[in-house]
């Protein structure tokens, strides 16, 4: 789905200027494009902007669908605990959020860049005197250990489980695509089809290898998109070093246990900033999406409604088949599916001026 939207956007951008379609002299991408050969701008200007509205929607609803995660963290993390939602948890989350905001407002240079990290550190220190930091994992963790392949037994191949997980992977691919789209907007480097393809391949390889060592399926973590927004650090080398650090933490569980000392409410206070920044990225993209077009307004409105249904009414699809609950029960996947289908319906199906790339992807 994301691939289709991205290819439509990529094709249309070749013809778009800041205010409208580019003349033929500026368009060298589609030599066989009839409107360009005739010396006119490409007629699918509104189609390209509709694709942008789909991209913006995916980024925005990603944050809306996931904002419940830091909210649960801020309440303590464990919904079954007796003190879930207690004032002490909310106060700690609010304190962490306040520290981050203060460093963002008054910090300069490096201090402002690491405001999030400082908020997590100071929030954890504040939690220790009140007994809200759990040191049990630190005491029980071995200093060094390597993961054992197939620690839970040899793999089994059951058709029903395979089908269910294929549906789950489609949902994860949609969420990963949304994260990469938002990251491209933040970094001022639009994510094209090749970027999304490489990212999804990486996710797939990690998902294939991870379970051998007891891991789970992976996807692009939305919180990390928010980290880039706050720190403005966009270097791939920093990401590579961070990945190497994670490998070291995996080989030395005691170091990983130190990281796990951060209480859930502290993560919740920081998570509100992280997930909120993703929504801001989607809103920023919506400003370019041509919402003066009634078709684009309907596209975003219906897709947004489809994405909010699982949040507003979690039992809405309770009587649906299991596969439908898996796909539609996630606001991200349900909304993205509706956004792409409506984009095809309004601006591609039955029209005579589709972008060449959209024709190729179809």
KERO-503614 format. One record per residue: residue in three letters; x, y, z of N, C-alpha, C in turn. Coordinates in steps of 0.1 Angstrom, whole numbers, padded with zeros to 4 digits, always signed. Layout:
# KERO-503614
ALAXYZXYZXYZ/...
//
This chain:
# KERO-503614
UNK+0008-0012+0000+0000+0000+0000+0009+0013+0000/UNK+0018+0013+0009+0027+0025+0010+0034+0026-0003/UNK+0038+0015-0009+0046+0015-0022+0038+0022-0032/UNK+0025+0019-0033+0017+0025-0044+0015+0040-0041/UNK+0013+0044-0029+0012+0058-0026+0025+0065-0030/UNK+0036+0059-0025+0049+0066-0028+0052+0067-0042/UNK+0049+0057-0050+0052+0058-0065+0044+0068-0071/UNK+0031+0070-0067+0023+0080-0072+0028+0094-0069/UNK+0032+0096-0056+0038+0109-0052+0051+0111-0060/UNK+0059+0101-0061+0072+0103-0068+0070+0107-0083/UNK+0060+0101-0089+0058+0104-0103+0052+0118-0104/UNK+0044+0122-0095+0037+0135-0096+0047+0146-0093/UNK+0056+0144-0083+0065+0154-0079+0074+0159-0091/UNK+0077+0150-0100+0085+0154-0111+0079+0165-0119/UNK+0066+0167-0117+0059+0178-0125+0055+0189-0116/UNK+0057+0189-0103+0052+0199-0094+0062+0209-0091/UNK+0058+0222-0091+0066+0233-0086+0060+0237-0073/UNK+0063+0248-0068+0058+0252-0055+0044+0256-0055/UNK+0039+0261-0067+0025+0265-0068+0017+0258-0078/UNK+0023+0249-0086+0015+0242-0096+0024+0233-0105/UNK+0018+0228-0116+0026+0219-0125+0037+0226-0131/UNK+0048+0219-0133+0060+0225-0140+0058+0225-0155/UNK+0063+0234-0163+0063+0233-0177+0071+0222-0182/UNK+0069+0219-0195+0076+0207-0201+0091+0208-0201/UNK+0096+0221-0201+0111+0222-0201+0117+0218-0188/UNK+0109+0218-0177+0115+0214-0164+0112+0200-0161/UNK+0105+0193-0170+0101+0179-0167+0109+0170-0177/UNK+0119+0163-0171+0127+0154-0180+0125+0140-0176/UNK+0115+0137-0167+0114+0123-0162+0106+0114-0170/UNK+0095+0120-0176+0086+0111-0184+0086+0116-0199/UNK+0095+0112-0207+0096+0117-0221+0084+0114-0229/UNK+0076+0104-0225+0065+0100-0233+0052+0105-0227/UNK+0053+0114-0218+0041+0120-0212+0035+0130-0221/UNK+0023+0127-0226+0017+0135-0237+0015+0149-0233/UNK+0010+0152-0221+0008+0167-0218+0021+0174-0218/UNK+0032+0168-0214+0045+0175-0213+0050+0177-0227/UNK+0048+0167-0236+0053+0168-0250+0047+0180-0257/UNK+0034+0182-0253+0027+0193-0259+0030+0206-0253/UNK+0039+0206-0243+0043+0219-0237+0035+0223-0226/UNK+0026+0215-0221+0018+0219-0209+0022+0211-0197/UNK+0019+0216-0185+0022+0209-0173+0014+0196-0172/UNK+0018+0188-0164+0012+0175-0162-0002+0177-0156/UNK-0012+0170-0161-0026+0172-0156-0029+0165-0143/UNK-0020+0158-0138-0023+0150-0126-0018+0157-0113/UNK-0018+0171-0114-0013+0179-0102-0022+0176-0090/UNK-0035+0175-0092-0043+0172-0080-0041+0158-0076/UNK-0038+0149-0085-0036+0135-0081-0023+0134-0072/UNK-0013+0141-0076-0001+0141-0068-0003+0146-0054/UNK-0011+0157-0053-0014+0163-0040-0023+0154-0032/UNK-0032+0146-0039-0040+0136-0031-0031+0126-0026/UNK-0021+0121-0033-0012+0112-0027-0005+0117-0015/UNK-0001+0130-0016+0005+0136-0004-0005+0136+0008/UNK-0018+0138+0005-0027+0138+0016-0027+0124+0023/UNK-0026+0113+0014-0025+0100+0020-0013+0098+0028/UNK-0001+0103+0023+0011+0102+0031+0010+0109+0044/UNK+0005+0121+0044+0003+0129+0056-0006+0122+0066/UNK-0017+0117+0060-0026+0109+0069-0019+0098+0076/UNK-0012+0090+0069-0005+0078+0075+0004+0083+0086/UNK+0012+0093+0084+0020+0098+0095+0013+0103+0107/UNK+0002+0110+0104-0006+0116+0115-0013+0105+0123/UNK-0020+0096+0116-0027+0086+0123-0018+0076+0130/UNK-0006+0075+0125+0004+0066+0132+0006+0071+0147/UNK+0007+0085+0148+0009+0090+0161-0004+0089+0170/UNK-0016+0092+0163-0028+0091+0170-0031+0077+0175/UNK-0028+0067+0167-0030+0053+0171-0021+0049+0182/UNK-0008+0054+0182+0002+0050+0192+0002+0058+0204/UNK-0005+0069+0205-0004+0078+0216-0009+0071+0229/UNK-0017+0061+0227-0022+0054+0239-0011+0046+0246/UNK+0000+0043+0239+0011+0036+0245+0018+0045+0255/UNK+0023+0057+0253+0029+0065+0263+0019+0069+0274/UNK+0006+0070+0271-0004+0073+0281-0005+0061+0291/UNK-0005+0049+0286-0005+0037+0295+0008+0037+0303/UNK+0019+0040+0297+0032+0041+0304+0031+0051+0316/UNK+0026+0063+0313+0025+0073+0323+0016+0069+0334/UNK+0007+0060+0332-0002+0055+0343+0005+0043+0351/UNK+0016+0039+0347+0023+0028+0354+0027+0017+0345/UNK+0021+0015+0333+0025+0005+0324+0017-0008+0325/UNK+0013-0012+0337+0006-0025+0339-0008-0022+0343/UNK-0017-0024+0333-0031-0021+0335-0038-0029+0346/UNK-0032-0041+0348-0038-0049+0359-0033-0046+0373/UNK-0023-0037+0374-0018-0034+0387-0028-0026+0395/UNK-0027-0028+0409-0037-0020+0417-0034-0005+0417/UNK-0022-0001+0415-0019+0013+0415-0018+0019+0401/UNK-0024+0012+0391-0024+0017+0377-0032+0030+0377/UNK-0025+0041+0372-0032+0054+0371-0031+0062+0384/UNK-0023+0057+0393-0022+0064+0406-0015+0078+0404/UNK-0018+0087+0413-0012+0101+0411+0003+0101+0411/UNK+0009+0092+0418+0024+0092+0419+0030+0089+0405/UNK+0023+0080+0397+0028+0078+0384+0026+0090+0375/UNK+0014+0096+0376+0011+0107+0368+0020+0119+0371/UNK+0023+0121+0384+0032+0131+0388+0046+0129+0383/UNK+0051+0117+0383+0064+0114+0378+0065+0117+0363/UNK+0055+0112+0356+0054+0115+0341+0054+0130+0338/UNK+0046+0137+0346+0045+0152+0344+0058+0158+0347/UNK+0065+0154+0357+0078+0159+0361+0088+0157+0350/UNK+0089+0145+0344+0098+0142+0333+0095+0151+0321/UNK+0082+0152+0318+0078+0161+0307+0083+0175+0309/UNK+0081+0180+0321+0085+0194+0325+0100+0195+0323/UNK+0108+0186+0327+0123+0187+0326+0127+0187+0311/UNK+0120+0179+0303+0123+0180+0289+0120+0193+0283/UNK+0109+0199+0287+0104+0212+0281+0114+0223+0286/UNK+0118+0222+0298+0127+0232+0304+0141+0232+0296/UNK+0146+0220+0293+0159+0220+0286+0157+0224+0271/UNK+0145+0221+0266+0142+0226+0252+0141+0241+0252/UNK+0136+0247+0262+0133+0261+0262+0146+0269+0266/UNK+0153+0265+0276+0165+0272+0281+0178+0266+0277/UNK+0178+0254+0272+0191+0248+0269+0197+0254+0256/UNK+0210+0252+0254+0217+0257+0243+0226+0246+0237/UNK+0227+0245+0224+0236+0236+0218+0233+0222+0222/UNK+0244+0215+0227+0243+0201+0231+0232+0198+0241/UNK+0231+0207+0251+0221+0204+0262+0207+0204+0256/UNK+0204+0212+0246+0191+0212+0239+0189+0199+0231/UNK+0200+0195+0225+0199+0183+0217+0196+0170+0225/UNK+0202+0170+0237+0200+0158+0246+0189+0160+0256/UNK+0180+0169+0254+0170+0172+0264+0162+0160+0267/UNK+0159+0152+0257+0151+0139+0260+0159+0130+0269/UNK+0172+0128+0266+0180+0119+0274+0181+0124+0289/UNK+0183+0137+0290+0184+0143+0303+0171+0142+0311/UNK+0160+0143+0304+0147+0141+0310+0145+0127+0316/UNK+0150+0117+0308+0149+0103+0312+0158+0101+0324/UNK+0170+0107+0324+0180+0105+0335+0175+0111+0348/UNK+0171+0124+0347+0166+0131+0359+0153+0125+0364/UNK+0144+0121+0355+0132+0115+0360+0135+0102+0367/UNK+0144+0094+0362+0148+0081+0369+0154+0084+0383/UNK+0163+0094+0384+0168+0098+0397+0157+0102+0406/UNK+0148+0110+0401+0137+0114+0410+0128+0103+0415/UNK+0127+0092+0407+0119+0081+0411+0125+0072+0422/UNK+0139+0072+0423+0145+0063+0432+0141+0066+0447/UNK+0141+0078+0452+0138+0080+0466+0123+0076+0470/UNK+0115+0075+0460+0101+0071+0462+0099+0056+0459/UNK+0109+0049+0457+0108+0034+0455+0101+0031+0442/UNK+0102+0039+0432+0095+0037+0419+0105+0031+0409/UNK+0117+0029+0412+0127+0023+0403+0130+0008+0408/UNK+0128-0001+0399+0129-0015+0402+0144-0020+0399/UNK+0151-0024+0410+0165-0028+0408+0166-0043+0407/UNK+0155-0051+0408+0156-0065+0408+0162-0071+0395/UNK+0159-0065+0384+0165-0069+0371+0180-0068+0371/UNK+0185-0057+0378+0199-0055+0378+0206-0065+0387/UNK+0200-0069+0398+0206-0079+0406+0206-0093+0400/UNK+0196-0096+0392+0194-0110+0387+0202-0112+0373/UNK+0205-0101+0367+0211-0102+0353+0225-0107+0354/UNK+0229-0116+0345+0243-0120+0345+0252-0109+0338/UNK+0265-0110+0341+0273-0100+0335+0275-0101+0320/UNK+0277-0114+0316+0278-0116+0301+0271-0129+0298/UNK+0265-0129+0286+0258-0141+0281+0254-0139+0267/UNK+0254-0150+0260+0251-0150+0246+0237-0157+0244/UNK+0229-0153+0235+0216-0159+0233+0217-0173+0227/UNK+0209-0182+0231+0209-0196+0226+0199-0198+0215/UNK+0204-0203+0204+0195-0205+0192+0184-0215+0196/UNK+0172-0212+0192+0160-0220+0194+0159-0225+0209/UNK+0160-0215+0217+0159-0218+0232+0145-0223+0236/UNK+0135-0220+0228+0121-0225+0231+0117-0237+0223/UNK+0127-0243+0217+0124-0255+0209+0125-0253+0194/UNK+0125-0264+0187+0126-0264+0172+0113-0257+0166/UNK+0115-0250+0155+0103-0243+0149+0093-0253+0144/UNK+0080-0249+0144+0069-0257+0139+0062-0249+0128/UNK+0058-0255+0118+0051-0248+0107+0037-0253+0106/UNK+0028-0244+0111+0014-0247+0111+0007-0237+0102/UNK-0001-0242+0092-0007-0233+0082-0015-0221+0088/UNK-0023-0224+0098-0031-0214+0104-0023-0203+0110/UNK-0012-0207+0117-0003-0197+0124+0004-0189+0113/UNK+0008-0196+0102+0016-0189+0092+0007-0178+0085/UNK-0006-0182+0082-0015-0172+0076-0018-0160+0086/UNK-0020-0163+0098-0022-0152+0108-0010-0143+0109/UNK+0002-0149+0109+0014-0140+0110+0017-0133+0097/UNK+0013-0138+0086+0014-0130+0073+0005-0118+0074/UNK-0007-0119+0080-0015-0107+0081-0009-0097+0091/UNK-0003-0103+0102+0004-0094+0112+0015-0087+0105/UNK+0023-0094+0096+0034-0087+0090+0030-0076+0080/UNK+0018-0078+0074+0013-0067+0066+0010-0055+0074/UNK+0005-0057+0086+0002-0046+0095+0015-0039+0099/UNK+0025-0047+0103+0038-0042+0107+0045-0034+0096/UNK+0043-0039+0083+0049-0033+0072+0042-0019+0070/UNK+0029-0018+0072+0023-0005+0071+0028+0004+0082/UNK+0029+0000+0094+0034+0008+0105+0048+0013+0102/UNK+0057+0004+0097+0070+0007+0093+0071+0018+0082/UNK+0062+0016+0072+0062+0025+0061+0058+0039+0066/UNK+0048+0039+0075+0044+0052+0081+0055+0059+0088/UNK+0063+0051+0096+0074+0057+0103+0085+0062+0094/UNK+0088+0055+0083+0098+0060+0073+0093+0072+0065/UNK+0080+0072+0063+0074+0084+0056+0076+0097+0065/UNK+0072+0095+0078+0074+0106+0087+0088+0110+0089/UNK+0097+0101+0089+0111+0104+0091+0117+0111+0078/UNK+0112+0108+0067+0116+0115+0055+0112+0129+0055/UNK+0100+0132+0060+0095+0146+0061+0103+0154+0071/UNK+0107+0147+0082+0114+0154+0093+0128+0157+0088/UNK+0134+0148+0080+0148+0150+0075+0149+0158+0062/UNK+0137+0163+0057+0137+0170+0045+0143+0162+0033/UNK+0140+0149+0034+0145+0140+0023+0134+0130+0021/UNK+0125+0133+0012+0113+0125+0010+0116+0110+0008/UNK+0109+0102+0015+0111+0087+0013+0105+0083+0000/UNK+0113+0078-0009+0108+0073-0022+0105+0058-0021/UNK+0101+0052-0032+0098+0038-0032+0109+0029-0028/UNK+0121+0033-0033+0133+0025-0031+0137+0025-0016/UNK+0135+0037-0009+0138+0038+0005+0129+0029+0013/UNK+0116+0029+0010+0107+0021+0017+0109+0006+0015/UNK+0113+0003+0002+0115-0011-0001+0127-0017+0007/UNK+0138-0009+0007+0150-0013+0015+0147-0014+0030/UNK+0139-0005+0035+0136-0005+0049+0127-0017+0053/UNK+0118-0021+0044+0109-0032+0047+0118-0045+0045/UNK+0127-0046+0036+0136-0057+0035+0144-0059+0047/UNK+0149-0048+0053+0157-0049+0065+0148-0055+0076/UNK+0136-0050+0077+0126-0055+0087+0124-0070+0085/UNK+0122-0074+0073+0120-0088+0070+0132-0097+0074/UNK+0144-0092+0071+0156-0100+0075+0157-0101+0090/UNK+0154-0090+0097+0155-0090+0111+0144-0099+0117/UNK+0132-0099+0111+0122-0108+0116+0125-0122+0113/UNK+0132-0125+0103+0136-0139+0099+0146-0144+0109/UNK+0156-0136+0112+0168-0140+0120+0164-0139+0135/UNK+0157-0129+0139+0154-0126+0153+0148-0138+0161/UNK+0138-0145+0156+0132-0156+0163+0141-0167+0166/UNK+0152-0169+0157+0161-0179+0160+0168-0178+0174/UNK+0169-0165+0178+0175-0162+0191+0165-0157+0201/UNK+0152-0160+0199+0142-0156+0208+0137-0143+0207/UNK+0139-0136+0195+0134-0123+0193+0120-0123+0187/UNK+0114-0111+0185+0101-0109+0180+0101-0103+0166/UNK+0090-0103+0159+0090-0095+0146+0093-0081+0149/UNK+0100-0074+0139+0104-0061+0141+0097-0051+0132/UNK+0096-0039+0136+0091-0028+0127+0098-0015+0131/UNK+0097-0005+0123+0103+0008+0126+0096+0014+0138/UNK+0104+0017+0148+0098+0022+0161+0095+0036+0160/UNK+0082+0040+0162+0077+0054+0160+0084+0063+0170/UNK+0088+0058+0182+0094+0067+0192+0107+0073+0186/UNK+0114+0065+0178+0127+0069+0172+0125+0081+0163/UNK+0114+0081+0156+0111+0092+0147+0110+0105+0155/UNK+0103+0104+0167+0103+0115+0176+0116+0120+0181/UNK+0125+0110+0184+0138+0114+0188+0146+0122+0178/UNK+0144+0119+0165+0151+0126+0155+0145+0140+0154/UNK+0132+0142+0156+0126+0155+0156+0132+0164+0167/UNK+0133+0158+0179+0138+0166+0191+0153+0169+0190/UNK+0161+0159+0186+0175+0161+0186+0181+0168+0173/UNK+0173+0166+0162+0178+0171+0149+0190+0164+0145/UNK+0193+0152+0150+0205+0144+0146+0200+0135+0136/UNK+0205+0136+0123+0200+0128+0112+0211+0119+0106/UNK+0222+0118+0112+0233+0111+0106+0231+0096+0107/UNK+0234+0089+0096+0233+0075+0095+0244+0068+0104/UNK+0255+0075+0105+0266+0070+0114+0262+0069+0128/UNK+0254+0078+0133+0249+0078+0146+0240+0066+0148/UNK+0232+0063+0138+0223+0052+0139+0231+0039+0139/UNK+0241+0038+0131+0250+0026+0131+0257+0024+0144/UNK+0262+0035+0150+0268+0033+0164+0258+0029+0174/UNK+0246+0034+0173+0235+0030+0182+0232+0015+0180/UNK+0232+0010+0168+0230-0004+0166+0241-0012+0172/UNK+0253-0008+0170+0264-0015+0176+0263-0015+0191/UNK+0258-0004+0197+0257-0004+0212+0246-0014+0216/UNK+0235-0015+0208+0225-0025+0212+0231-0039+0211/UNK+0239-0042+0202+0245-0055+0201+0254-0058+0214/UNK+0261-0048+0218+0269-0049+0231+0260-0052+0243/UNK+0249-0044+0243+0240-0046+0254+0234-0060+0254/UNK+0232-0066+0242+0227-0079+0242+0236-0090+0247/UNK+0249-0087+0245+0259-0096+0249+0263-0095+0264/UNK+0259-0083+0270+0262-0081+0284+0248-0077+0291/UNK+0241-0087+0295+0227-0084+0301+0227-0074+0312/UNK+0238-0073+0320+0238-0064+0331+0237-0050+0326/UNK+0243-0047+0315+0242-0033+0309+0228-0030+0305/UNK+0221-0040+0299+0207-0039+0295+0198-0037+0307/UNK+0202-0043+0318+0194-0042+0330+0195-0028+0335/UNK+0206-0021+0334+0208-0007+0338+0198+0002+0330/UNK+0197-0001+0317+0187+0007+0309+0173+0004+0313/UNK+0170-0008+0318+0156-0011+0322+0152-0005+0335/UNK+0162+0002+0342+0158+0008+0354+0149+0020+0352/UNK+0148+0025+0340+0139+0037+0338+0125+0033+0340/UNK+0118+0039+0350+0104+0036+0353+0095+0039+0341/UNK+0084+0031+0341+0074+0033+0330+0068+0048+0330/UNK+0065+0054+0341+0060+0068+0340+0070+0077+0334/UNK+0083+0075+0336+0093+0084+0330+0093+0082+0315/UNK+0092+0070+0311+0090+0067+0296+0078+0073+0291/UNK+0067+0073+0299+0054+0079+0294+0055+0094+0292/UNK+0062+0101+0301+0064+0115+0300+0071+0119+0288/UNK+0082+0111+0285+0090+0114+0273+0083+0109+0260/UNK+0075+0098+0261+0068+0093+0250+0057+0102+0244/UNK+0051+0110+0253+0041+0120+0248+0047+0130+0239/UNK+0060+0134+0242+0067+0143+0233+0070+0136+0220/UNK+0075+0124+0221+0080+0116+0209+0068+0114+0199/UNK+0057+0108+0204+0046+0105+0196+0039+0117+0191/UNK+0039+0128+0199+0032+0140+0194+0040+0146+0183/UNK+0053+0145+0183+0061+0151+0172+0058+0144+0159/UNK+0054+0131+0159+0051+0124+0147+0038+0130+0141/UNK+0028+0133+0150+0016+0139+0145+0018+0153+0139/UNK+0028+0160+0145+0031+0173+0139+0037+0172+0125/UNK+0045+0161+0123+0050+0159+0110+0039+0156+0100/UNK+0029+0148+0104+0018+0146+0095+0010+0158+0092/UNK+0008+0167+0102+0001+0179+0100+0008+0188+0091/UNK+0022+0189+0092+0030+0197+0083+0028+0193+0069/UNK+0028+0179+0067+0026+0174+0053+0013+0177+0048/UNK+0002+0177+0056-0011+0180+0052-0012+0194+0046/UNK-0004+0203+0051-0004+0217+0046+0000+0217+0031/UNK+0006+0207+0026+0010+0206+0012+0001+0198+0003/UNK-0010+0192+0010-0017+0181+0004-0029+0186-0005/UNK-0031+0199-0006-0042+0204-0015-0055+0202-0009/UNK-0057+0206+0004-0070+0203+0010-0081+0213+0005/UNK-0078+0222-0004-0088+0230-0010-0096+0222-0020/UNK-0091+0210-0023-0098+0201-0032-0108+0192-0024/UNK-0121+0193-0027-0131+0185-0019-0128+0170-0019/UNK-0122+0165-0030-0120+0151-0030-0109+0147-0019/UNK-0099+0156-0018-0088+0153-0008-0094+0154+0006/UNK-0103+0164+0008-0109+0165+0021-0117+0153+0025/UNK-0124+0147+0015-0132+0135+0018-0122+0124+0021/UNK-0112+0123+0013-0102+0112+0014-0096+0112+0028/UNK-0091+0124+0033-0085+0124+0046-0096+0122+0057/UNK-0108+0128+0055-0118+0126+0066-0122+0112+0068/UNK-0125+0105+0057-0129+0091+0058-0118+0082+0064/UNK-0106+0084+0058-0095+0076+0063-0092+0079+0078/UNK-0093+0091+0082-0091+0095+0096-0101+0088+0105/UNK-0114+0088+0100-0124+0081+0108-0122+0067+0109/UNK-0117+0060+0098-0114+0046+0098-0103+0043+0108/UNK-0093+0052+0109-0082+0050+0118-0085+0052+0132/UNK-0095+0061+0135-0099+0064+0149-0108+0054+0155/UNK-0116+0047+0146-0126+0037+0151-0120+0028+0161/UNK-0108+0021+0158-0103+0011+0168-0099+0018+0182/UNK-0096+0031+0181-0092+0038+0193-0105+0042+0201/UNK-0115+0047+0194-0127+0052+0201-0136+0041+0205/UNK-0136+0030+0198-0145+0018+0201-0137+0005+0199/UNK-0129+0001+0208-0120-0011+0207-0128-0023+0203/UNK-0141-0024+0207-0148-0037+0204-0156-0036+0191/UNK-0154-0026+0183-0162-0023+0171-0161-0036+0162/UNK-0150-0042+0161-0148-0053+0152-0148-0067+0159/UNK-0154-0067+0171-0154-0079+0179-0160-0091+0172/UNK-0171-0088+0164-0178-0099+0158-0173-0102+0144/UNK-0162-0096+0140-0156-0098+0126-0147-0110+0127/UNK-0144-0116+0115-0135-0127+0114-0121-0123+0120/UNK-0113-0133+0124-0101-0131+0131-0091-0122+0122/UNK-0091-0126+0109-0082-0118+0100-0086-0104+0098/UNK-0099-0101+0098-0104-0088+0098-0101-0080+0110/UNK-0102-0086+0122-0098-0080+0134-0083-0076+0134/UNK-0075-0085+0129-0060-0082+0128-0057-0070+0120/UNK-0064-0069+0108-0061-0057+0099-0068-0045+0103/UNK-0081-0046+0106-0089-0034+0109-0088-0030+0124/UNK-0083-0039+0132-0082-0035+0146-0071-0026+0149/UNK-0062-0024+0140-0051-0014+0141-0055-0002+0133/UNK-0055+0009+0140-0059+0022+0134-0050+0026+0122/UNK-0037+0022+0124-0027+0025+0113-0030+0018+0101/UNK-0032+0004+0102-0034-0004+0090-0047-0001+0084/UNK-0058+0000+0092-0071+0003+0087-0072+0016+0079/UNK-0066+0026+0086-0067+0040+0080-0058+0040+0067/UNK-0047+0034+0067-0038+0035+0055-0045+0027+0044/UNK-0051+0016+0047-0058+0009+0036-0069+0017+0030/UNK-0077+0024+0038-0088+0032+0033-0082+0044+0025/UNK-0071+0050+0030-0065+0062+0023-0060+0058+0009/UNK-0054+0047+0008-0049+0043-0005-0060+0039-0014/UNK-0070+0032-0009-0081+0028-0018-0089+0040-0023/UNK-0091+0050-0014-0098+0062-0018-0090+0071-0028/UNK-0077+0071-0026-0068+0078-0035-0069+0072-0049/UNK-0070+0058-0050-0072+0052-0063-0086+0055-0068/UNK-0096+0055-0060-0109+0057-0064-0112+0071-0070/UNK-0107+0081-0063-0109+0095-0067-0100+0100-0078/UNK-0088+0095-0079-0078+0101-0087-0072+0092-0097/UNK-0075+0079-0098-0068+0070-0107-0078+0062-0115/UNK-0087+0055-0108-0097+0046-0115-0106+0054-0124/UNK-0106+0051-0137-0115+0057-0146-0110+0071-0151/UNK-0098+0075-0148-0093+0088-0153-0084+0085-0164/UNK-0082+0095-0173-0074+0093-0185-0060+0100-0183/UNK-0057+0106-0172-0045+0114-0170-0037+0109-0158/UNK-0036+0096-0157-0028+0090-0146-0013+0092-0148/UNK-0006+0094-0137+0009+0095-0139+0014+0081-0144/UNK+0025+0082-0151+0031+0070-0157+0035+0060-0146/UNK+0040+0066-0135+0045+0057-0124+0033+0050-0117/UNK+0022+0057-0116+0010+0051-0110+0005+0040-0119/UNK+0006+0042-0133+0002+0031-0142+0011+0019-0140/UNK+0024+0021-0138+0034+0010-0136+0031+0003-0123/UNK+0028+0010-0112+0025+0003-0099+0012-0004-0100/UNK+0002+0001-0107-0010-0006-0108-0008-0020-0115/
//
